[in-house]
Amino acid sequence: MNKVGIGTRVINFLVDTLLFSILGYIGYKVNTFYAYYYHTPYYPFYYFFYAAWFVYYLILEGLFARTPGKLLSMSKVVNRQGKRPNFGQILLRSLLRLTLIDCFFIPFLDKTLHDALSGTETVEA
């Protein structure tokens, strides 16, 4: 079980951020259309961005233990025993990603906050 390096994690982050940003933008444009033409409530883009961010990781890591970014870099999420993480770990991991201080823990913990507190690792597949 080889842990992935920072470079791989950056690639994962960039690919996944691009994808869930596109999903959030699509949701925002649909909401804007309905708000304009059907007078439904309007919500700002960041509502859709954060919702897409959370749901993207929750569903993809929950079902497949990987995201498109991890698939591209041939890595996956495992628990401390090297097995597939349970749904509670993925839920906690997805929630902790929303804290914008997540990556600032790398110098102190040698891993991100979402990995440390959820008991998971990103390893080579």
Chimera marker file (.cmm) of the C-alpha trace (Angstrom):
<marker_set name="trace">
<marker id="1" x="0.000" y="0.000" z="0.000" r="1" g="1" b="0" radius="0.5"/>
<marker id="2" x="1.954" y="3.000" z="-1.314" r="1" g="1" b="0" radius="0.5"/>
<marker id="3" x="0.642" y="6.422" z="-0.379" r="1" g="1" b="0" radius="0.5"/>
<marker id="4" x="0.467" y="8.897" z="-3.234" r="1" g="1" b="0" radius="0.5"/>
<marker id="5" x="2.600" y="12.010" z="-3.222" r="1" g="1" b="0" radius="0.5"/>
<marker id="6" x="1.632" y="15.649" z="-3.185" r="1" g="1" b="0" radius="0.5"/>
<marker id="7" x="1.995" y="15.945" z="-6.978" r="1" g="1" b="0" radius="0.5"/>
<marker id="8" x="-0.563" y="13.188" z="-7.545" r="1" g="1" b="0" radius="0.5"/>
<marker id="9" x="-2.914" y="14.784" z="-5.037" r="1" g="1" b="0" radius="0.5"/>
<marker id="10" x="-2.628" y="18.128" z="-6.825" r="1" g="1" b="0" radius="0.5"/>
<marker id="11" x="-3.520" y="16.479" z="-10.144" r="1" g="1" b="0" radius="0.5"/>
<marker id="12" x="-6.495" y="14.771" z="-8.466" r="1" g="1" b="0" radius="0.5"/>
<marker id="13" x="-7.615" y="18.079" z="-6.988" r="1" g="1" b="0" radius="0.5"/>
<marker id="14" x="-7.331" y="20.022" z="-10.258" r="1" g="1" b="0" radius="0.5"/>
<marker id="15" x="-9.204" y="17.452" z="-12.350" r="1" g="1" b="0" radius="0.5"/>
<marker id="16" x="-11.949" y="16.974" z="-9.763" r="1" g="1" b="0" radius="0.5"/>
<marker id="17" x="-12.311" y="20.708" z="-9.107" r="1" g="1" b="0" radius="0.5"/>
<marker id="18" x="-12.795" y="21.347" z="-12.806" r="1" g="1" b="0" radius="0.5"/>
<marker id="19" x="-15.483" y="18.658" z="-13.020" r="1" g="1" b="0" radius="0.5"/>
<marker id="20" x="-17.521" y="19.606" z="-9.961" r="1" g="1" b="0" radius="0.5"/>
<marker id="21" x="-17.235" y="23.292" z="-10.879" r="1" g="1" b="0" radius="0.5"/>
<marker id="22" x="-18.817" y="22.509" z="-14.234" r="1" g="1" b="0" radius="0.5"/>
<marker id="23" x="-21.600" y="20.575" z="-12.485" r="1" g="1" b="0" radius="0.5"/>
<marker id="24" x="-22.166" y="23.463" z="-10.076" r="1" g="1" b="0" radius="0.5"/>
<marker id="25" x="-22.245" y="25.947" z="-12.943" r="1" g="1" b="0" radius="0.5"/>
<marker id="26" x="-24.837" y="23.870" z="-14.804" r="1" g="1" b="0" radius="0.5"/>
<marker id="27" x="-26.994" y="23.770" z="-11.675" r="1" g="1" b="0" radius="0.5"/>
<marker id="28" x="-26.585" y="27.526" z="-11.247" r="1" g="1" b="0" radius="0.5"/>
<marker id="29" x="-27.615" y="28.240" z="-14.849" r="1" g="1" b="0" radius="0.5"/>
<marker id="30" x="-30.682" y="25.992" z="-14.533" r="1" g="1" b="0" radius="0.5"/>
<marker id="31" x="-31.650" y="27.811" z="-11.336" r="1" g="1" b="0" radius="0.5"/>
<marker id="32" x="-31.119" y="31.203" z="-12.983" r="1" g="1" b="0" radius="0.5"/>
<marker id="33" x="-33.361" y="30.177" z="-15.879" r="1" g="1" b="0" radius="0.5"/>
<marker id="34" x="-36.155" y="29.050" z="-13.568" r="1" g="1" b="0" radius="0.5"/>
<marker id="35" x="-35.765" y="32.114" z="-11.335" r="1" g="1" b="0" radius="0.5"/>
<marker id="36" x="-36.052" y="34.442" z="-14.324" r="1" g="1" b="0" radius="0.5"/>
<marker id="37" x="-38.869" y="32.767" z="-16.237" r="1" g="1" b="0" radius="0.5"/>
<marker id="38" x="-40.866" y="31.031" z="-13.501" r="1" g="1" b="0" radius="0.5"/>
<marker id="39" x="-40.065" y="33.311" z="-10.551" r="1" g="1" b="0" radius="0.5"/>
<marker id="40" x="-38.661" y="30.540" z="-8.366" r="1" g="1" b="0" radius="0.5"/>
<marker id="41" x="-36.137" y="31.505" z="-5.679" r="1" g="1" b="0" radius="0.5"/>
<marker id="42" x="-32.741" y="32.591" z="-6.963" r="1" g="1" b="0" radius="0.5"/>
<marker id="43" x="-29.618" y="31.153" z="-5.326" r="1" g="1" b="0" radius="0.5"/>
<marker id="44" x="-26.062" y="32.429" z="-5.846" r="1" g="1" b="0" radius="0.5"/>
<marker id="45" x="-23.420" y="30.331" z="-7.577" r="1" g="1" b="0" radius="0.5"/>
<marker id="46" x="-21.564" y="29.391" z="-4.420" r="1" g="1" b="0" radius="0.5"/>
<marker id="47" x="-24.594" y="27.393" z="-3.172" r="1" g="1" b="0" radius="0.5"/>
<marker id="48" x="-24.307" y="25.167" z="-6.218" r="1" g="1" b="0" radius="0.5"/>
<marker id="49" x="-20.503" y="25.068" z="-6.097" r="1" g="1" b="0" radius="0.5"/>
<marker id="50" x="-20.376" y="23.771" z="-2.523" r="1" g="1" b="0" radius="0.5"/>
<marker id="51" x="-23.305" y="21.402" z="-3.047" r="1" g="1" b="0" radius="0.5"/>
<marker id="52" x="-21.659" y="19.955" z="-6.173" r="1" g="1" b="0" radius="0.5"/>
<marker id="53" x="-18.343" y="19.677" z="-4.298" r="1" g="1" b="0" radius="0.5"/>
<marker id="54" x="-19.902" y="17.710" z="-1.433" r="1" g="1" b="0" radius="0.5"/>
<marker id="55" x="-22.166" y="15.474" z="-3.529" r="1" g="1" b="0" radius="0.5"/>
<marker id="56" x="-19.435" y="14.786" z="-6.120" r="1" g="1" b="0" radius="0.5"/>
<marker id="57" x="-17.028" y="13.374" z="-3.552" r="1" g="1" b="0" radius="0.5"/>
<marker id="58" x="-19.705" y="11.677" z="-1.462" r="1" g="1" b="0" radius="0.5"/>
<marker id="59" x="-21.195" y="9.731" z="-4.366" r="1" g="1" b="0" radius="0.5"/>
<marker id="60" x="-18.044" y="8.893" z="-6.318" r="1" g="1" b="0" radius="0.5"/>
<marker id="61" x="-15.848" y="7.976" z="-3.360" r="1" g="1" b="0" radius="0.5"/>
<marker id="62" x="-18.776" y="6.276" z="-1.626" r="1" g="1" b="0" radius="0.5"/>
<marker id="63" x="-19.604" y="4.055" z="-4.589" r="1" g="1" b="0" radius="0.5"/>
<marker id="64" x="-16.242" y="3.568" z="-6.299" r="1" g="1" b="0" radius="0.5"/>
<marker id="65" x="-13.592" y="4.716" z="-3.749" r="1" g="1" b="0" radius="0.5"/>
<marker id="66" x="-12.248" y="6.973" z="-6.510" r="1" g="1" b="0" radius="0.5"/>
<marker id="67" x="-13.088" y="10.039" z="-8.508" r="1" g="1" b="0" radius="0.5"/>
<marker id="68" x="-12.193" y="10.793" z="-12.137" r="1" g="1" b="0" radius="0.5"/>
<marker id="69" x="-9.059" y="12.576" z="-10.876" r="1" g="1" b="0" radius="0.5"/>
<marker id="70" x="-8.033" y="9.519" z="-8.888" r="1" g="1" b="0" radius="0.5"/>
<marker id="71" x="-8.872" y="7.267" z="-11.818" r="1" g="1" b="0" radius="0.5"/>
<marker id="72" x="-6.625" y="9.375" z="-14.057" r="1" g="1" b="0" radius="0.5"/>
<marker id="73" x="-3.737" y="9.182" z="-11.588" r="1" g="1" b="0" radius="0.5"/>
<marker id="74" x="-4.401" y="5.504" z="-10.759" r="1" g="1" b="0" radius="0.5"/>
<marker id="75" x="-5.102" y="6.044" z="-7.075" r="1" g="1" b="0" radius="0.5"/>
<marker id="76" x="-7.952" y="5.226" z="-4.706" r="1" g="1" b="0" radius="0.5"/>
<marker id="77" x="-9.201" y="5.847" z="-1.176" r="1" g="1" b="0" radius="0.5"/>
<marker id="78" x="-8.709" y="3.173" z="1.480" r="1" g="1" b="0" radius="0.5"/>
<marker id="79" x="-9.111" y="3.005" z="5.246" r="1" g="1" b="0" radius="0.5"/>
<marker id="80" x="-6.159" y="2.481" z="7.611" r="1" g="1" b="0" radius="0.5"/>
<marker id="81" x="-6.340" y="-1.295" z="7.124" r="1" g="1" b="0" radius="0.5"/>
<marker id="82" x="-6.056" y="-0.931" z="3.348" r="1" g="1" b="0" radius="0.5"/>
<marker id="83" x="-9.673" y="-1.902" z="2.706" r="1" g="1" b="0" radius="0.5"/>
<marker id="84" x="-12.553" y="0.028" z="1.194" r="1" g="1" b="0" radius="0.5"/>
<marker id="85" x="-13.692" y="2.803" z="3.576" r="1" g="1" b="0" radius="0.5"/>
<marker id="86" x="-17.211" y="2.638" z="5.005" r="1" g="1" b="0" radius="0.5"/>
<marker id="87" x="-19.898" y="5.205" z="4.208" r="1" g="1" b="0" radius="0.5"/>
<marker id="88" x="-19.406" y="7.038" z="7.514" r="1" g="1" b="0" radius="0.5"/>
<marker id="89" x="-15.740" y="7.616" z="6.726" r="1" g="1" b="0" radius="0.5"/>
<marker id="90" x="-16.605" y="8.884" z="3.241" r="1" g="1" b="0" radius="0.5"/>
<marker id="91" x="-19.310" y="11.168" z="4.643" r="1" g="1" b="0" radius="0.5"/>
<marker id="92" x="-16.901" y="12.644" z="7.199" r="1" g="1" b="0" radius="0.5"/>
<marker id="93" x="-14.196" y="12.941" z="4.549" r="1" g="1" b="0" radius="0.5"/>
<marker id="94" x="-16.579" y="14.798" z="2.200" r="1" g="1" b="0" radius="0.5"/>
<marker id="95" x="-17.751" y="17.163" z="4.950" r="1" g="1" b="0" radius="0.5"/>
<marker id="96" x="-14.202" y="17.967" z="6.048" r="1" g="1" b="0" radius="0.5"/>
<marker id="97" x="-13.233" y="18.884" z="2.499" r="1" g="1" b="0" radius="0.5"/>
<marker id="98" x="-15.655" y="21.810" z="2.749" r="1" g="1" b="0" radius="0.5"/>
<marker id="99" x="-13.508" y="23.370" z="5.471" r="1" g="1" b="0" radius="0.5"/>
<marker id="100" x="-11.232" y="25.608" z="3.498" r="1" g="1" b="0" radius="0.5"/>
<marker id="101" x="-8.354" y="25.007" z="5.926" r="1" g="1" b="0" radius="0.5"/>
<marker id="102" x="-8.129" y="21.328" z="4.947" r="1" g="1" b="0" radius="0.5"/>
<marker id="103" x="-4.853" y="21.469" z="3.018" r="1" g="1" b="0" radius="0.5"/>
<marker id="104" x="-3.070" y="23.645" z="5.593" r="1" g="1" b="0" radius="0.5"/>
<marker id="105" x="-2.644" y="20.607" z="7.863" r="1" g="1" b="0" radius="0.5"/>
<marker id="106" x="-0.262" y="18.833" z="5.464" r="1" g="1" b="0" radius="0.5"/>
<marker id="107" x="2.946" y="20.268" z="7.021" r="1" g="1" b="0" radius="0.5"/>
<marker id="108" x="1.827" y="19.309" z="10.534" r="1" g="1" b="0" radius="0.5"/>
<marker id="109" x="0.121" y="15.942" z="9.998" r="1" g="1" b="0" radius="0.5"/>
<marker id="110" x="1.848" y="14.841" z="6.759" r="1" g="1" b="0" radius="0.5"/>
<marker id="111" x="-1.683" y="14.409" z="5.363" r="1" g="1" b="0" radius="0.5"/>
<marker id="112" x="-4.789" y="16.478" z="4.801" r="1" g="1" b="0" radius="0.5"/>
<marker id="113" x="-7.310" y="17.086" z="7.553" r="1" g="1" b="0" radius="0.5"/>
<marker id="114" x="-9.954" y="15.004" z="5.784" r="1" g="1" b="0" radius="0.5"/>
<marker id="115" x="-7.592" y="12.014" z="5.679" r="1" g="1" b="0" radius="0.5"/>
<marker id="116" x="-6.436" y="12.381" z="9.290" r="1" g="1" b="0" radius="0.5"/>
<marker id="117" x="-9.858" y="12.699" z="10.907" r="1" g="1" b="0" radius="0.5"/>
<marker id="118" x="-11.735" y="10.213" z="8.721" r="1" g="1" b="0" radius="0.5"/>
<marker id="119" x="-9.107" y="7.467" z="9.035" r="1" g="1" b="0" radius="0.5"/>
<marker id="120" x="-8.528" y="7.185" z="5.288" r="1" g="1" b="0" radius="0.5"/>
<marker id="121" x="-5.578" y="7.372" z="2.915" r="1" g="1" b="0" radius="0.5"/>
<marker id="122" x="-5.148" y="7.962" z="-0.795" r="1" g="1" b="0" radius="0.5"/>
<marker id="123" x="-2.967" y="5.207" z="-2.190" r="1" g="1" b="0" radius="0.5"/>
<marker id="124" x="-1.813" y="3.884" z="-5.540" r="1" g="1" b="0" radius="0.5"/>
<marker id="125" x="-4.392" y="1.579" z="-7.104" r="1" g="1" b="0" radius="0.5"/>
<link id1="1" id2="2" r="1" g="1" b="0" radius="0.2"/>
<link id1="2" id2="3" r="1" g="1" b="0" radius="0.2"/>
<link id1="3" id2="4" r="1" g="1" b="0" radius="0.2"/>
<link id1="4" id2="5" r="1" g="1" b="0" radius="0.2"/>
<link id1="5" id2="6" r="1" g="1" b="0" radius="0.2"/>
<link id1="6" id2="7" r="1" g="1" b="0" radius="0.2"/>
<link id1="7" id2="8" r="1" g="1" b="0" radius="0.2"/>
<link id1="8" id2="9" r="1" g="1" b="0" radius="0.2"/>
<link id1="9" id2="10" r="1" g="1" b="0" radius="0.2"/>
<link id1="10" id2="11" r="1" g="1" b="0" radius="0.2"/>
<link id1="11" id2="12" r="1" g="1" b="0" radius="0.2"/>
<link id1="12" id2="13" r="1" g="1" b="0" radius="0.2"/>
<link id1="13" id2="14" r="1" g="1" b="0" radius="0.2"/>
<link id1="14" id2="15" r="1" g="1" b="0" radius="0.2"/>
<link id1="15" id2="16" r="1" g="1" b="0" radius="0.2"/>
<link id1="16" id2="17" r="1" g="1" b="0" radius="0.2"/>
<link id1="17" id2="18" r="1" g="1" b="0" radius="0.2"/>
<link id1="18" id2="19" r="1" g="1" b="0" radius="0.2"/>
<link id1="19" id2="20" r="1" g="1" b="0" radius="0.2"/>
<link id1="20" id2="21" r="1" g="1" b="0" radius="0.2"/>
<link id1="21" id2="22" r="1" g="1" b="0" radius="0.2"/>
<link id1="22" id2="23" r="1" g="1" b="0" radius="0.2"/>
<link id1="23" id2="24" r="1" g="1" b="0" radius="0.2"/>
<link id1="24" id2="25" r="1" g="1" b="0" radius="0.2"/>
<link id1="25" id2="26" r="1" g="1" b="0" radius="0.2"/>
<link id1="26" id2="27" r="1" g="1" b="0" radius="0.2"/>
<link id1="27" id2="28" r="1" g="1" b="0" radius="0.2"/>
<link id1="28" id2="29" r="1" g="1" b="0" radius="0.2"/>
<link id1="29" id2="30" r="1" g="1" b="0" radius="0.2"/>
<link id1="30" id2="31" r="1" g="1" b="0" radius="0.2"/>
<link id1="31" id2="32" r="1" g="1" b="0" radius="0.2"/>
<link id1="32" id2="33" r="1" g="1" b="0" radius="0.2"/>
<link id1="33" id2="34" r="1" g="1" b="0" radius="0.2"/>
<link id1="34" id2="35" r="1" g="1" b="0" radius="0.2"/>
<link id1="35" id2="36" r="1" g="1" b="0" radius="0.2"/>
<link id1="36" id2="37" r="1" g="1" b="0" radius="0.2"/>
<link id1="37" id2="38" r="1" g="1" b="0" radius="0.2"/>
<link id1="38" id2="39" r="1" g="1" b="0" radius="0.2"/>
<link id1="39" id2="40" r="1" g="1" b="0" radius="0.2"/>
<link id1="40" id2="41" r="1" g="1" b="0" radius="0.2"/>
<link id1="41" id2="42" r="1" g="1" b="0" radius="0.2"/>
<link id1="42" id2="43" r="1" g="1" b="0" radius="0.2"/>
<link id1="43" id2="44" r="1" g="1" b="0" radius="0.2"/>
<link id1="44" id2="45" r="1" g="1" b="0" radius="0.2"/>
<link id1="45" id2="46" r="1" g="1" b="0" radius="0.2"/>
<link id1="46" id2="47" r="1" g="1" b="0" radius="0.2"/>
<link id1="47" id2="48" r="1" g="1" b="0" radius="0.2"/>
<link id1="48" id2="49" r="1" g="1" b="0" radius="0.2"/>
<link id1="49" id2="50" r="1" g="1" b="0" radius="0.2"/>
<link id1="50" id2="51" r="1" g="1" b="0" radius="0.2"/>
<link id1="51" id2="52" r="1" g="1" b="0" radius="0.2"/>
<link id1="52" id2="53" r="1" g="1" b="0" radius="0.2"/>
<link id1="53" id2="54" r="1" g="1" b="0" radius="0.2"/>
<link id1="54" id2="55" r="1" g="1" b="0" radius="0.2"/>
<link id1="55" id2="56" r="1" g="1" b="0" radius="0.2"/>
<link id1="56" id2="57" r="1" g="1" b="0" radius="0.2"/>
<link id1="57" id2="58" r="1" g="1" b="0" radius="0.2"/>
<link id1="58" id2="59" r="1" g="1" b="0" radius="0.2"/>
<link id1="59" id2="60" r="1" g="1" b="0" radius="0.2"/>
<link id1="60" id2="61" r="1" g="1" b="0" radius="0.2"/>
<link id1="61" id2="62" r="1" g="1" b="0" radius="0.2"/>
<link id1="62" id2="63" r="1" g="1" b="0" radius="0.2"/>
<link id1="63" id2="64" r="1" g="1" b="0" radius="0.2"/>
<link id1="64" id2="65" r="1" g="1" b="0" radius="0.2"/>
<link id1="65" id2="66" r="1" g="1" b="0" radius="0.2"/>
<link id1="66" id2="67" r="1" g="1" b="0" radius="0.2"/>
<link id1="67" id2="68" r="1" g="1" b="0" radius="0.2"/>
<link id1="68" id2="69" r="1" g="1" b="0" radius="0.2"/>
<link id1="69" id2="70" r="1" g="1" b="0" radius="0.2"/>
<link id1="70" id2="71" r="1" g="1" b="0" radius="0.2"/>
<link id1="71" id2="72" r="1" g="1" b="0" radius="0.2"/>
<link id1="72" id2="73" r="1" g="1" b="0" radius="0.2"/>
<link id1="73" id2="74" r="1" g="1" b="0" radius="0.2"/>
<link id1="74" id2="75" r="1" g="1" b="0" radius="0.2"/>
<link id1="75" id2="76" r="1" g="1" b="0" radius="0.2"/>
<link id1="76" id2="77" r="1" g="1" b="0" radius="0.2"/>
<link id1="77" id2="78" r="1" g="1" b="0" radius="0.2"/>
<link id1="78" id2="79" r="1" g="1" b="0" radius="0.2"/>
<link id1="79" id2="80" r="1" g="1" b="0" radius="0.2"/>
<link id1="80" id2="81" r="1" g="1" b="0" radius="0.2"/>
<link id1="81" id2="82" r="1" g="1" b="0" radius="0.2"/>
<link id1="82" id2="83" r="1" g="1" b="0" radius="0.2"/>
<link id1="83" id2="84" r="1" g="1" b="0" radius="0.2"/>
<link id1="84" id2="85" r="1" g="1" b="0" radius="0.2"/>
<link id1="85" id2="86" r="1" g="1" b="0" radius="0.2"/>
<link id1="86" id2="87" r="1" g="1" b="0" radius="0.2"/>
<link id1="87" id2="88" r="1" g="1" b="0" radius="0.2"/>
<link id1="88" id2="89" r="1" g="1" b="0" radius="0.2"/>
<link id1="89" id2="90" r="1" g="1" b="0" radius="0.2"/>
<link id1="90" id2="91" r="1" g="1" b="0" radius="0.2"/>
<link id1="91" id2="92" r="1" g="1" b="0" radius="0.2"/>
<link id1="92" id2="93" r="1" g="1" b="0" radius="0.2"/>
<link id1="93" id2="94" r="1" g="1" b="0" radius="0.2"/>
<link id1="94" id2="95" r="1" g="1" b="0" radius="0.2"/>
<link id1="95" id2="96" r="1" g="1" b="0" radius="0.2"/>
<link id1="96" id2="97" r="1" g="1" b="0" radius="0.2"/>
<link id1="97" id2="98" r="1" g="1" b="0" radius="0.2"/>
<link id1="98" id2="99" r="1" g="1" b="0" radius="0.2"/>
<link id1="99" id2="100" r="1" g="1" b="0" radius="0.2"/>
<link id1="100" id2="101" r="1" g="1" b="0" radius="0.2"/>
<link id1="101" id2="102" r="1" g="1" b="0" radius="0.2"/>
<link id1="102" id2="103" r="1" g="1" b="0" radius="0.2"/>
<link id1="103" id2="104" r="1" g="1" b="0" radius="0.2"/>
<link id1="104" id2="105" r="1" g="1" b="0" radius="0.2"/>
<link id1="105" id2="106" r="1" g="1" b="0" radius="0.2"/>
<link id1="106" id2="107" r="1" g="1" b="0" radius="0.2"/>
<link id1="107" id2="108" r="1" g="1" b="0" radius="0.2"/>
<link id1="108" id2="109" r="1" g="1" b="0" radius="0.2"/>
<link id1="109" id2="110" r="1" g="1" b="0" radius="0.2"/>
<link id1="110" id2="111" r="1" g="1" b="0" radius="0.2"/>
<link id1="111" id2="112" r="1" g="1" b="0" radius="0.2"/>
<link id1="112" id2="113" r="1" g="1" b="0" radius="0.2"/>
<link id1="113" id2="114" r="1" g="1" b="0" radius="0.2"/>
<link id1="114" id2="115" r="1" g="1" b="0" radius="0.2"/>
<link id1="115" id2="116" r="1" g="1" b="0" radius="0.2"/>
<link id1="116" id2="117" r="1" g="1" b="0" radius="0.2"/>
<link id1="117" id2="118" r="1" g="1" b="0" radius="0.2"/>
<link id1="118" id2="119" r="1" g="1" b="0" radius="0.2"/>
<link id1="119" id2="120" r="1" g="1" b="0" radius="0.2"/>
<link id1="120" id2="121" r="1" g="1" b="0" radius="0.2"/>
<link id1="121" id2="122" r="1" g="1" b="0" radius="0.2"/>
<link id1="122" id2="123" r="1" g="1" b="0" radius="0.2"/>
<link id1="123" id2="124" r="1" g="1" b="0" radius="0.2"/>
<link id1="124" id2="125" r="1" g="1" b="0" radius="0.2"/>
</marker_set>
